[in-house]
């Protein structure tokens, strides 16, 4: 076999291998467990406690805006108690690059298909009379 024939033969096999790999894996992307958990929490139905709803009003946000902003947040597993019964408790904080923009933190309980927001930690600059 001449070099050009071997190169064509190799190219055909390489192309065929690429097609097989693409057919098997498609357009999957690499997602970290932290990002995956945040996506799961955001796409579930939200249920706010009275305290969280009050604090959300204090920082002048609504539930839909909160869902949009949670794209820039991450789970802090060091503080979270994910195996707590009956619902895992997740401590949500802004990513490093968004800390200046979002100055609040959340505690979300993950109960099957409902994300229960129990508390929102807001800075002392907001005057809020929530108990």
Secondary structure by P-SEA (a helix, b strand, c coil): ccaaaaaaaaaaaaaaaaaaaaaaccbbbbbcaaaaaaaaaaacbbbbcaaaaaaaaaacccaaaaaaacccccccccccccccccbbbbbbbccccccccccccbbbbbccccccccbbbbccccccccc
